[in-house]
Amino acid sequence: MFWMLGLCVILWCSCSDDKAPDYLIPEDTMVSLLIDVHLVDAYFYEMYEPTYLEEYMTDSMAVAYSAIFEKYGVTADRFTKSIDYYTDRPETFRAIYEKVILQLNNK
């Protein structure tokens, strides 16, 4: 009897990790979103001295990030949670970033 209960618990735990959470940004959208985020980062870090950037441009960067999130229909919180999710799955995150890097190198 106990072994059956143990087996059920093991099966339940192993199956629960397979389903992606509702908040998760799909991989293909995440690739495009990350490309836009990195292009914004590159623009600001190229155009402004780091000291000036830290002191004065954080608001402008926040506006730019908000525009990106709006473009993809996500919130900053959903983006952060999705990053956390993918960070816990290094192989998936690596595959996402390989696509990001490939597309950024082609720009």
Buried (B, 14 or more C-beta within 10 A) or exposed (E): EEEEEEEEEEEEEEEEEEEEEEBBBEBEBBBBBBBBBBBBEEEBEEEBEEEEBEEEBEEEBEEBBEEBBEEBEBEEEBBEBBBEBBEEEEEBBEBBBEBBEEBBEEE
